[in-house]
Amino acid sequence: MPPSDGAAGTGGTGPDGPGADHPGAADTGAESDAAESGPSADGGSDLSVPPGRPAARSDLRSADRAWESLFRAKVEVMRHLLADDAFATLTMREYDVLYNLSRCDDWIRQHELNAGLLMSQPSLSRMLERLDERGLVERRRAAEDARGVQVRLTDAGVQTQRQVGRLHLRTIGRLFSGALTRDEMDALADLTDRLRAGLPDPG
């Protein structure tokens, strides 16, 4: 399968149901509510250090401030992206699925695809069924396991992902370059990469 051509991912999706999608698409109602009420991890309570924990109180406040800033920035960017004409034919959740499939060389098992998405298996199955009906993906039973399902993009899916991805990338470029320099964007990417790499396995 040809790799993504000049396209961008959605930047992460949210769980199935309320919240952010990359997925594909974010549920702006839940995110807007959270943004208005404030995502602060401390819930307005004292950030005293629990017994036996090495983190200083100042570290906890810095972490809380960083999380709130990251969360609010994501909400604002997602609001702009959801209003983008790039998603006139696909939801962001659907695009996220196509984008992740575009990074695969050929057939991929559905559960492996789901590992890169914040979406439940039943929701992904329903979405793949809809995308299959639209001719954007194709599915088959895994040869070594009749219960398993494999999926890949069709030629039409490749073209759709690339077309939407180019428009999506232009919007991302406009939003980020309007607020940050190239060096700042590189620094932001480095910091978020380090954050992801340093997180424990959710299990």
Residue frames as qw, qx, qy, qz and C-alpha x, y, z in Angstrom:
[[0.000, 0.889, 0.458, 0.000, 0.00, 0.00, 0.00],
 [0.401, 0.549, -0.062, 0.731, 1.55, 3.36, -0.96],
 [0.354, -0.348, -0.501, 0.709, 2.47, 5.52, 2.02],
 [0.041, 0.875, 0.400, -0.270, 0.61, 8.71, 2.86],
 [0.502, 0.341, 0.250, 0.755, 1.45, 11.45, 0.36],
 [0.065, 0.313, -0.026, 0.947, 1.70, 14.96, 1.75],
 [0.554, -0.568, -0.412, -0.448, -0.93, 14.22, 4.36],
 [0.035, -0.397, 0.623, -0.673, -1.22, 14.60, 8.08],
 [0.335, -0.346, -0.866, 0.136, -2.81, 12.62, 10.85],
 [0.298, -0.789, -0.353, -0.405, -5.46, 14.16, 13.01],
 [0.053, 0.581, -0.477, 0.657, -3.09, 14.49, 15.91],
 [0.005, -0.022, 0.869, -0.494, -4.57, 11.89, 18.09],
 [0.473, -0.350, -0.548, -0.595, -8.11, 10.63, 18.57],
 [0.378, -0.335, 0.507, -0.698, -10.34, 10.30, 21.58],
 [0.218, 0.037, 0.960, -0.173, -12.11, 7.37, 23.10],
 [0.193, -0.368, -0.748, -0.517, -15.30, 6.09, 21.61],
 [0.309, -0.750, -0.573, 0.122, -18.13, 8.07, 23.07],
 [0.087, -0.994, -0.063, -0.017, -17.69, 11.50, 24.69],
 [0.529, -0.652, 0.318, 0.440, -14.33, 13.15, 24.30],
 [0.204, 0.694, -0.492, -0.484, -11.72, 13.61, 21.65],
 [0.917, 0.271, 0.041, -0.292, -11.67, 11.09, 18.94],
 [0.354, 0.569, -0.665, -0.329, -8.26, 10.45, 16.62],
 [0.481, 0.242, 0.802, 0.258, -9.55, 9.77, 15.95],
 [0.299, 0.493, 0.458, 0.676, -11.09, 10.01, 14.06],
 [0.034, -0.642, -0.137, -0.754, -13.27, 12.94, 15.06],
 [0.121, 0.001, -0.637, 0.761, -13.55, 14.66, 18.37],
 [0.224, -0.698, -0.672, -0.106, -16.81, 14.98, 20.21],
 [0.190, 0.422, -0.121, 0.878, -16.73, 18.73, 20.67],
 [0.543, -0.661, -0.219, -0.470, -19.58, 18.77, 23.12],
 [0.843, -0.448, -0.204, 0.215, -17.66, 16.84, 25.73],
 [0.625, 0.086, -0.092, 0.771, -14.44, 18.69, 25.06],
 [0.030, -0.608, -0.097, -0.788, -16.15, 22.08, 25.18],
 [0.669, -0.675, -0.206, -0.233, -17.72, 21.23, 28.53],
 [0.831, -0.281, -0.146, 0.458, -14.34, 20.16, 29.84],
 [0.436, 0.334, 0.003, 0.836, -12.69, 23.32, 28.52],
 [0.255, -0.700, -0.134, -0.654, -15.28, 25.55, 30.17],
 [0.765, -0.626, -0.104, -0.109, -15.12, 23.81, 33.51],
 [0.023, -0.808, 0.577, -0.117, -11.33, 23.50, 33.33],
 [0.901, 0.121, -0.416, -0.016, -9.31, 20.28, 33.02],
 [0.054, -0.693, 0.593, -0.406, -7.13, 21.00, 36.05],
 [0.652, 0.019, -0.756, 0.057, -5.98, 17.72, 37.52],
 [0.155, 0.071, -0.694, 0.700, -6.10, 19.03, 41.08],
 [0.277, -0.592, -0.723, -0.224, -9.84, 19.65, 41.02],
 [0.194, -0.781, -0.007, -0.593, -9.29, 22.83, 42.99],
 [0.820, -0.559, -0.114, 0.041, -7.90, 20.90, 45.97],
 [0.310, -0.834, 0.443, 0.107, -4.60, 21.25, 47.76],
 [0.796, 0.482, -0.367, 0.027, -1.69, 19.82, 45.76],
 [0.502, -0.667, 0.535, -0.133, 0.06, 18.39, 48.79],
 [0.419, 0.431, -0.790, -0.118, 2.57, 15.67, 48.06],
 [0.910, -0.267, -0.178, -0.263, 1.24, 12.22, 49.06],
 [0.582, -0.639, 0.502, -0.011, 3.38, 10.41, 51.66],
 [0.751, -0.133, 0.593, 0.259, 6.28, 8.52, 50.15],
 [0.629, 0.695, 0.279, 0.207, 6.15, 10.37, 46.82],
 [0.603, -0.198, 0.081, 0.768, 9.38, 12.09, 45.64],
 [0.233, 0.609, 0.362, 0.666, 7.72, 14.85, 43.59],
 [0.158, -0.188, -0.338, 0.909, 7.88, 18.33, 45.08],
 [0.235, 0.687, 0.560, -0.398, 4.73, 20.41, 45.39],
 [0.147, 0.682, -0.243, -0.673, 6.13, 22.83, 42.83],
 [0.048, -0.157, 0.877, 0.451, 6.57, 19.91, 40.39],
 [0.190, 0.469, 0.858, -0.092, 2.92, 18.96, 40.83],
 [0.207, 0.779, 0.242, -0.540, 1.76, 22.50, 40.12],
 [0.062, 0.542, -0.557, -0.627, 4.00, 22.70, 37.06],
 [0.120, 0.077, 0.954, 0.264, 2.65, 19.36, 35.81],
 [0.215, 0.634, 0.685, -0.288, -0.92, 20.53, 36.36],
 [0.169, 0.760, -0.058, -0.625, -0.27, 23.79, 34.51],
 [0.009, -0.352, 0.763, 0.541, 1.41, 21.95, 31.61],
 [0.176, 0.294, 0.936, 0.078, -1.48, 19.48, 31.35],
 [0.228, 0.735, 0.474, -0.429, -4.10, 22.22, 31.39],
 [0.121, 0.682, -0.318, -0.648, -2.25, 24.22, 28.74],
 [0.066, -0.159, 0.894, 0.413, -1.81, 21.13, 26.54],
 [0.208, 0.460, 0.855, -0.117, -5.47, 20.17, 26.94],
 [0.223, 0.778, 0.276, -0.517, -6.81, 23.65, 26.15],
 [0.058, 0.549, -0.543, -0.633, -4.51, 24.04, 23.15],
 [0.129, 0.064, 0.949, 0.279, -5.76, 20.72, 21.77],
 [0.234, 0.627, 0.688, -0.282, -9.41, 21.74, 22.25],
 [0.188, 0.771, -0.022, -0.609, -8.90, 25.03, 20.42],
 [0.016, 0.387, -0.746, -0.542, -7.00, 23.41, 17.55],
 [0.182, 0.244, 0.949, 0.085, -9.66, 20.69, 17.25],
 [0.279, 0.702, 0.450, -0.476, -12.41, 23.30, 17.02],
 [0.201, 0.672, -0.364, -0.613, -10.66, 24.84, 14.04],
 [0.042, -0.210, 0.914, 0.343, -10.07, 21.46, 12.41],
 [0.273, 0.402, 0.858, -0.166, -13.67, 20.35, 12.82],
 [0.327, 0.779, 0.231, -0.483, -14.80, 23.48, 11.00],
 [0.121, -0.486, 0.618, 0.606, -12.34, 22.81, 8.18],
 [0.716, 0.426, -0.147, -0.533, -13.68, 22.10, 4.68],
 [0.208, 0.412, -0.882, -0.098, -11.26, 19.16, 4.50],
 [0.121, 0.074, 0.950, -0.276, -13.76, 17.12, 6.50],
 [0.539, 0.201, -0.040, -0.817, -16.78, 17.78, 4.33],
 [0.755, 0.175, -0.508, -0.376, -16.79, 14.21, 3.01],
 [0.696, -0.059, -0.670, 0.250, -15.25, 12.32, 5.95],
 [0.553, -0.823, -0.024, -0.125, -15.46, 12.69, 9.69],
 [0.021, 0.775, -0.605, 0.179, -12.18, 13.10, 11.52],
 [0.714, -0.266, 0.625, -0.170, -12.64, 9.62, 12.99],
 [0.876, 0.416, 0.243, -0.006, -13.04, 8.14, 9.52],
 [0.436, 0.828, -0.322, 0.142, -10.04, 10.06, 8.22],
 [0.343, -0.671, 0.634, -0.174, -7.95, 8.87, 11.14],
 [0.854, 0.002, 0.518, -0.054, -8.73, 5.26, 10.24],
 [0.751, 0.647, 0.058, 0.115, -7.80, 5.87, 6.59],
 [0.104, 0.879, -0.437, 0.163, -4.63, 7.69, 7.64],
 [0.559, -0.488, 0.662, -0.108, -3.49, 4.82, 9.86],
 [0.873, 0.253, 0.417, 0.023, -4.25, 2.33, 7.08],
 [0.538, 0.829, -0.136, 0.068, -2.23, 4.45, 4.64],
 [0.141, -0.775, 0.606, -0.108, 0.83, 3.81, 6.78],
 [0.765, -0.143, 0.625, -0.055, 0.51, 0.03, 6.28],
 [0.018, -0.381, 0.744, 0.549, 2.11, -1.76, 3.36],
 [0.370, -0.094, -0.805, -0.455, -0.73, -4.22, 2.85],
 [0.645, -0.497, -0.486, -0.317, -3.37, -6.10, 4.83],
 [0.041, 0.328, -0.642, 0.692, -3.46, -5.47, 8.58],
 [0.323, -0.402, -0.851, 0.095, -5.45, -7.27, 11.22],
 [0.237, -0.773, -0.306, -0.503, -8.25, -5.19, 12.66],
 [0.669, -0.701, -0.182, 0.170, -7.01, -5.52, 16.25],
 [0.633, -0.113, 0.074, 0.762, -3.57, -4.28, 15.16],
 [0.105, 0.556, 0.289, 0.773, -5.18, -1.27, 13.48],
 [0.468, -0.783, -0.327, -0.248, -7.16, -0.60, 16.64],
 [0.718, -0.379, -0.204, 0.547, -3.95, -0.46, 18.68],
 [0.353, 0.064, 0.094, 0.929, -3.18, 2.88, 17.02],
 [0.240, -0.500, -0.349, -0.755, -6.64, 4.33, 17.60],
 [0.123, 0.026, 0.674, -0.728, -8.56, 5.43, 20.67],
 [0.646, 0.030, -0.246, -0.722, -11.70, 3.60, 19.68],
 [0.681, -0.143, 0.656, -0.293, -13.47, 0.48, 20.91],
 [0.211, -0.091, 0.896, 0.379, -13.35, -2.65, 18.75],
 [0.316, 0.577, 0.750, -0.066, -17.14, -2.65, 18.14],
 [0.188, 0.862, 0.090, -0.462, -17.05, 1.00, 17.04],
 [0.073, -0.541, 0.647, 0.532, -14.13, 0.32, 14.73],
 [0.318, 0.169, 0.911, 0.201, -15.95, -2.68, 13.24],
 [0.309, 0.758, 0.535, -0.209, -19.01, -0.54, 12.48],
 [0.087, 0.830, -0.205, -0.512, -16.87, 2.20, 10.98],
 [0.189, -0.328, 0.807, 0.453, -14.97, -0.24, 8.78],
 [0.366, 0.435, 0.821, 0.043, -18.27, -1.66, 7.61],
 [0.258, 0.872, 0.251, -0.331, -19.43, 1.82, 6.56],
 [0.028, -0.727, 0.486, 0.485, -16.11, 2.59, 4.86],
 [0.348, -0.026, 0.892, 0.288, -16.30, -0.77, 3.09],
 [0.383, 0.658, 0.641, -0.097, -19.78, 0.08, 1.80],
 [0.185, 0.918, -0.035, -0.348, -18.38, 3.34, 0.43],
 [0.854, 0.469, -0.019, 0.224, -15.59, 1.47, -1.36],
 [0.028, 0.899, -0.372, 0.230, -12.78, 3.06, 0.68],
 [0.274, -0.486, 0.817, -0.146, -11.57, -0.10, 2.45],
 [0.798, 0.062, -0.504, -0.324, -11.85, -3.81, 1.87],
 [0.525, -0.463, 0.615, -0.362, -12.02, -6.56, 4.47],
 [0.754, 0.164, -0.606, -0.193, -11.39, -10.29, 4.49],
 [0.873, -0.471, 0.071, -0.102, -11.17, -13.16, 6.95],
 [0.111, -0.730, 0.673, 0.034, -7.66, -13.92, 8.12],
 [0.737, 0.266, -0.590, -0.195, -6.41, -17.12, 6.54],
 [0.382, 0.184, -0.817, 0.390, -4.79, -18.38, 9.74],
 [0.032, 0.253, 0.723, -0.642, -7.74, -17.45, 11.96],
 [0.019, -0.496, -0.719, -0.487, -11.28, -17.51, 10.63],
 [0.255, -0.797, -0.498, 0.228, -12.41, -15.28, 13.49],
 [0.335, -0.509, 0.080, 0.789, -9.87, -12.59, 12.65],
 [0.454, 0.832, 0.319, 0.020, -10.48, -9.80, 10.14],
 [0.510, -0.186, 0.245, 0.803, -7.91, -8.12, 7.93],
 [0.255, 0.898, 0.320, -0.165, -8.40, -4.73, 6.30],
 [0.466, -0.162, 0.283, 0.823, -6.64, -2.46, 3.82],
 [0.250, 0.609, 0.024, -0.753, -7.35, 0.64, 1.75],
 [0.676, 0.522, 0.488, 0.178, -8.78, 0.35, -1.73],
 [0.438, 0.232, 0.248, 0.832, -7.44, 2.53, -4.54],
 [0.150, -0.757, -0.336, -0.539, -10.36, 4.88, -3.91],
 [0.635, -0.731, -0.200, 0.151, -9.47, 4.92, -0.21],
 [0.648, -0.154, 0.085, 0.741, -5.87, 5.84, -1.01],
 [0.204, 0.460, 0.305, 0.809, -6.99, 8.74, -3.20],
 [0.376, -0.800, -0.338, -0.323, -9.54, 9.97, -0.68],
 [0.695, -0.588, -0.139, 0.389, -7.04, 9.87, 2.16],
 [0.540, 0.003, 0.157, 0.827, -4.50, 11.80, 0.14],
 [0.029, 0.614, 0.358, 0.703, -6.98, 14.44, -1.00],
 [0.509, -0.806, -0.256, -0.162, -8.36, 15.04, 2.47],
 [0.761, -0.400, -0.075, 0.506, -4.88, 14.81, 3.99],
 [0.438, 0.279, 0.139, 0.843, -3.45, 17.56, 1.78],
 [0.210, -0.721, -0.238, -0.616, -6.26, 19.95, 2.78],
 [0.728, -0.648, -0.218, 0.053, -5.89, 18.93, 6.41],
 [0.722, -0.136, -0.041, 0.677, -2.13, 19.54, 6.32],
 [0.204, 0.511, 0.150, 0.822, -2.62, 23.04, 4.88],
 [0.459, -0.764, -0.213, -0.401, -4.95, 23.92, 7.73],
 [0.805, -0.481, -0.133, 0.320, -2.53, 22.56, 10.33],
 [0.587, 0.147, 0.049, 0.794, 0.28, 24.57, 8.74],
 [0.042, -0.663, -0.184, -0.725, -1.80, 27.75, 8.79],
 [0.629, -0.729, -0.201, -0.183, -2.83, 27.31, 12.42],
 [0.812, -0.399, -0.053, 0.423, 0.62, 26.45, 13.75],
 [0.537, 0.214, 0.102, 0.810, 2.69, 28.86, 11.66],
 [0.114, -0.761, -0.221, -0.599, 0.35, 31.68, 12.67],
 [0.619, -0.766, -0.010, -0.175, 1.27, 31.15, 16.32],
 [0.763, -0.495, 0.319, 0.265, 4.72, 29.54, 16.40],
 [0.218, 0.748, -0.551, -0.298, 8.06, 29.85, 14.62],
 [0.824, 0.266, -0.490, -0.098, 9.57, 26.79, 12.93],
 [0.288, 0.338, -0.756, 0.481, 12.01, 26.37, 15.82],
 [0.443, -0.167, 0.498, -0.726, 9.14, 26.55, 18.31],
 [0.876, 0.117, -0.129, -0.450, 7.17, 23.95, 16.38],
 [0.676, 0.317, -0.647, 0.154, 10.21, 21.66, 16.37],
 [0.011, 0.297, -0.703, 0.646, 10.68, 22.21, 20.11],
 [0.678, -0.079, 0.248, -0.687, 7.00, 21.49, 20.77],
 [0.882, 0.195, -0.363, -0.230, 7.21, 18.25, 18.78],
 [0.457, 0.342, -0.728, 0.380, 10.33, 17.21, 20.70],
 [0.255, -0.246, 0.589, -0.727, 8.66, 17.89, 24.06],
 [0.807, 0.013, 0.115, -0.579, 5.47, 16.00, 23.24],
 [0.790, 0.286, -0.541, -0.030, 7.51, 13.10, 21.84],
 [0.225, 0.317, -0.749, 0.536, 9.47, 12.98, 25.11],
 [0.526, -0.160, 0.405, -0.731, 6.26, 13.08, 27.10],
 [0.894, 0.125, -0.175, -0.393, 4.77, 10.16, 25.16],
 [0.667, 0.341, -0.637, 0.182, 7.98, 8.16, 25.41],
 [0.085, 0.311, -0.695, 0.643, 8.17, 8.69, 29.15],
 [0.681, -0.217, 0.109, -0.691, 4.62, 7.62, 29.96],
 [0.345, -0.180, 0.910, -0.147, 4.07, 4.20, 31.55],
 [0.227, -0.129, -0.852, -0.454, 2.14, 1.51, 29.73],
 [0.524, -0.233, 0.109, -0.812, -1.56, 2.03, 30.57],
 [0.306, -0.158, 0.900, -0.268, -1.80, -1.70, 30.86]]
